[in-house]
Amino acid sequence: MNSVSNYSSKMKTSFAPSMLKSLSTPFYFYDMELLEQNLSAASTACSKYGYHMHYALKANSNDRILESMLRHGFGADCVSGNEVTRAYDAGFSPSGIAFAGVGKSDEEIRIGLELDIFTFNVESVQELQVIDLLAGEMGKIANIALRINPNVDAKTHHYITTGIEENKFGINQWEFEKVIDTLNSSENLQLKGLHFHIGSQINDMDVFKGLCLRVNEIQVWFLERRIIPEHINLGGGLGIDYGEPDSLPDFDLFFKIFHDNLRLNAKQEVHFELGRALVAQCGSLISKVLYVKEGVKTNFAILDAGMTELIRPALYQAYHKIENLSSSGSPMRYDVVGPICESSDCFGKAIELPETQRGDMIAIRSTGAYGEVMSLGYNLRSKANAYYSDTIKI
Ligand SMILES: *Cc1c(COP(=O)(O)O)cnc(C)c1O
């Protein structure tokens, strides 16, 4: 992990108390300089081997974030018809848009067909049949990548594990013959690639090595049937260090694992779909302390942000580093909670913070991915604003 020095201290100065009064909390803050640094590193490491990157829009689809991805020449990875439309409207070329998802509706499939997207990453035999039918009706040929369930355990939280047989995602090996038969009997489908995405927040690089070895075996199966897809898409899943918000992912190591372990056939392209690793560290959720209340073991710091702005702790027991930007008092422990009427609305228990008071500014770090995009209107909460470091006025 590369350390980005002074980032925390820079944040503290950018959130000077005078500024706090002018911005209403809670809000998301995006450090565009850090984003740029991270995307440059990802882009350099990826193109070193001639690999292609599609940014997974579902991590964060704000216009400013998408503009940055476009500037680096990334394609898009979408998981809904609206994401396909958003990517296209933002300026992504349809030839770089991959569309995954176990439950694509007919309407969503038509959006992709209309645009002639890079691939439908298809997750079942029945989906192949439906895409064939709809493509036929529209006079289109659909580009297909088979999303294969490689039965590789991502060793991450079970809610974000997607590549073992019990998961709903992908096509299992016992269905391959049927898939090939379906492709052969379909007039409007063209097989372009094999697609794999085994989970998210993966920090154990051996997992990716294991994926490569499975992909090699699966490629042999296809090769024996004289099928050599144009591309292999390894999905996303690279994790970040939530404990060290100032560190960036090691993209060099990540891509090297694939370079060292994937056995490719001639001219095969390699594609990736990173989301979290590209954007997570550039975002912070900024919130104000509304109340400090005495508890049994620890006191509560009650924030004006809750699970409606950031659901990851409530949904996946996710850890985010919490910092008090206003106080330099002596350390105390707090249960840092939100205002929502749910006991799961808790950002962290017994968190050490400098002595905290009503009105203090709190930063919940590493929230650039799966933060703002997952916000809810529960309790009729208003949508939090987003501010960007390069355009914010103090
Ligand atoms: C969510 C998703 C990704 C991105 O995952 P990250 O863990 O954010 O990198 C990539 N591909 C597919 C198909 C996805 O569903």
PDBQT file of the ligand as one rigid body, heavy atoms in Angstrom, charges set to zero:
ROOT
HETATM    1  C1  LIG A 401     -19.863  -5.039  -8.342  1.00  0.00    +0.000 C 
HETATM    2  C2  LIG A 401     -19.243  -5.625  -9.521  1.00  0.00    +0.000 A 
HETATM    3  C3  LIG A 401     -17.945  -5.268  -9.866  1.00  0.00    +0.000 A 
HETATM    4  C4  LIG A 401     -17.082  -4.343  -9.049  1.00  0.00    +0.000 C 
HETATM    5  O1  LIG A 401     -16.735  -4.907  -7.828  1.00  0.00    +0.000 OA
HETATM    6  P1  LIG A 401     -15.681  -4.160  -6.860  1.00  0.00    +0.000 P 
HETATM    7  O2  LIG A 401     -15.552  -5.093  -5.715  1.00  0.00    +0.000 OA
HETATM    8  O3  LIG A 401     -16.277  -2.863  -6.472  1.00  0.00    +0.000 OA
HETATM    9  O4  LIG A 401     -14.410  -4.002  -7.614  1.00  0.00    +0.000 OA
HETATM   10  C5  LIG A 401     -17.426  -5.820 -11.027  1.00  0.00    +0.000 A 
HETATM   11  N1  LIG A 401     -18.139  -6.673 -11.798  1.00  0.00    +0.000 NA
HETATM   12  C6  LIG A 401     -19.390  -7.035 -11.471  1.00  0.00    +0.000 A 
HETATM   13  C7  LIG A 401     -20.127  -7.962 -12.359  1.00  0.00    +0.000 C 
HETATM   14  C8  LIG A 401     -19.991  -6.523 -10.327  1.00  0.00    +0.000 A 
HETATM   15  O5  LIG A 401     -21.225  -6.906 -10.006  1.00  0.00    +0.000 OA
ENDROOT
TORSDOF 0
